[in-house]
Amino acid sequence: MSQKVLLSSKEINIILHRLACQLLENHLDFSETVLIGIQPRGTFVAERLTKILKEEYKVKKIDVGFLDITFYRDDFRRGDKPLEANQTKIDFLVEDKKVVLIDDVLYTGRSIRAALTAIQSFGRPSEIELLTLIDRRFSRHLPIQPTYRGRQVDAINNEKVVVMWEENDGKDQIYLINK
């Protein structure tokens, strides 16, 4: 098994700032926009983006939530062990709002499909966009593409993208691992 560093902490920070600028450009004051991180790892991206938007770009109020998609996945009954659900935390209405779904890695598109179904439980958004830190563009099973992407990675199927976060793993770094 070999691993290659795709992005360092500094590069991740630069990409997050660029993504924050793109969001700001398209959503201005965020009064009609909500950010929703897909559990578990999209929450780290959503929290970092929110922090950048508030602290560096002085956005006063941003509604940020976390969405668990465990029981909306098409494979949740296929594994050998039972899946553990994460907590959904959406304490605002998404009805007629612009929703930005946020995840760390876009791979097959199945998680995003599950998130699209799950978000309907909270109302009917006027629009849904997708922001992903890493886009594995040649691995899609479904016709889903990000509106905002941090970095595009051409990884073949026996390669895995591993995103590490300071808050969870002790450092910010993204690896490409060949199994």
C-alpha positions in Angstrom: 0.0 0.0 0.0 1.4 3.4 -1.0 0.2 6.9 -0.2 0.8 10.2 -1.8 0.0 13.6 -0.3 -2.6 15.3 -2.5 -3.0 18.5 -0.5 -1.1 19.9 2.5 -2.6 22.0 5.2 -1.7 25.2 3.5 -3.2 24.1 0.2 -6.4 23.0 1.9 -6.7 26.4 3.5 -6.2 28.2 0.2 -8.9 26.0 -1.4 -11.3 26.7 1.4 -10.8 30.4 1.1 -11.4 30.2 -2.7 -14.6 28.2 -2.1 -15.7 30.7 0.5 -15.2 33.5 -2.0 -17.2 31.7 -4.7 -20.1 31.2 -2.2 -19.9 34.8 -1.2 -20.0 35.9 -4.8 -23.1 33.8 -5.6 -25.0 34.2 -2.3 -23.9 37.7 -1.0 -25.5 38.0 2.5 -26.7 34.4 2.9 -30.2 35.6 3.9 -31.8 33.1 1.4 -29.1 30.5 1.6 -28.3 27.7 4.0 -25.2 25.5 4.2 -25.7 21.8 5.1 -22.8 19.5 5.7 -23.3 15.9 5.0 -22.5 13.7 8.0 -20.0 12.8 9.0 -17.1 14.4 7.1 -18.9 17.1 5.2 -19.5 18.8 8.5 -15.8 19.7 8.9 -15.9 21.5 5.5 -19.1 23.3 6.3 -17.8 24.5 9.7 -14.5 25.7 8.2 -16.3 27.6 5.4 -18.7 29.2 7.9 -15.8 30.3 10.1 -14.0 31.8 7.1 -17.2 33.6 5.9 -17.9 35.0 9.3 -14.4 36.0 10.5 -12.7 37.1 7.3 -15.6 38.3 5.1 -17.8 39.6 8.0 -21.0 37.7 7.0 -23.2 38.3 10.0 -25.6 35.3 9.9 -25.3 32.0 8.2 -27.6 29.1 8.8 -25.5 25.9 9.0 -26.9 22.4 9.5 -25.7 18.8 9.5 -27.6 16.1 7.6 -27.4 12.4 8.4 -28.1 10.3 5.3 -27.5 6.8 6.8 -31.1 5.5 6.3 -31.5 7.2 2.9 -28.5 5.3 1.4 -29.2 2.6 -1.2 -26.7 0.3 0.5 -27.6 0.7 4.2 -28.8 -2.9 4.5 -26.1 -4.5 2.4 -23.2 -4.5 4.9 -22.1 -7.2 7.3 -22.3 -4.9 10.3 -25.1 -2.5 11.2 -24.5 1.1 10.3 -24.4 3.7 13.1 -26.4 6.9 12.3 -25.0 10.3 13.0 -27.0 13.2 14.3 -29.0 15.5 12.0 -29.0 19.1 13.2 -31.1 21.4 11.1 -32.8 23.9 13.2 -34.1 26.2 10.5 -36.5 25.9 7.5 -35.2 25.0 4.1 -38.5 25.7 2.4 -37.9 28.1 -0.5 -34.2 28.5 0.5 -31.1 28.0 -1.6 -29.4 24.9 -0.1 -25.7 24.3 -0.5 -25.0 20.6 0.3 -21.4 20.2 1.4 -19.2 17.0 1.5 -15.5 16.3 1.5 -15.2 13.8 -1.4 -17.5 13.3 -4.3 -17.0 9.7 -5.4 -19.9 7.7 -6.9 -22.6 10.3 -6.2 -24.6 7.9 -4.1 -24.2 9.9 -0.9 -25.4 13.0 -2.7 -28.4 11.2 -4.1 -29.2 10.1 -0.5 -28.8 13.7 0.7 -31.1 15.0 -2.0 -33.8 12.6 -0.8 -33.1 13.3 2.9 -33.3 17.1 2.6 -36.8 16.8 1.3 -37.9 15.9 4.9 -37.1 19.4 5.9 -39.0 21.2 3.2 -38.7 22.0 -0.5 -35.7 24.2 -1.3 -35.9 26.7 -4.2 -32.5 25.5 -5.4 -29.8 23.0 -4.4 -26.1 23.3 -5.1 -23.3 21.0 -4.3 -19.9 22.0 -2.9 -17.2 19.3 -2.5 -13.6 19.6 -1.5 -12.4 16.7 -3.7 -14.1 15.6 -6.9 -13.1 12.1 -8.1 -14.5 12.8 -11.5 -14.0 9.4 -13.2 -15.8 7.3 -10.5 -19.4 8.5 -10.8 -22.2 5.9 -10.8 -24.9 8.7 -11.0 -25.0 11.9 -13.1 -24.1 14.2 -10.3 -21.6 17.1 -10.6 -20.5 19.7 -8.1 -21.4 23.4 -8.4 -18.3 24.2 -6.5 -15.2 22.0 -6.3 -12.0 22.4 -4.5 -9.7 20.0 -6.4 -10.4 17.5 -9.1 -8.6 14.2 -8.7 -8.2 11.5 -11.3 -8.1 8.4 -9.1 -8.8 4.9 -10.4 -11.1 2.5 -8.4 -8.4 0.8 -6.3 -7.2 4.2 -5.1 -8.8 5.9 -2.1 -8.9 9.6 -1.2 -8.4 10.1 2.6 -9.2 13.5 4.0 -7.8 14.2 7.5 -9.0 17.2 9.6 -7.2 18.8 12.5 -10.4 18.6 14.6 -10.7 14.8 14.1 -7.4 13.4 13.0 -4.8 15.9 14.5 -3.8 17.4 11.2 -5.1 18.7 7.9 -4.0 16.7 5.0 -5.4 14.8 2.0 -3.9 11.6 0.8 -4.3 9.3 -2.3 -3.8 5.8 -1.1 -3.2 2.9 -3.5 -4.6 -0.3 -1.9 
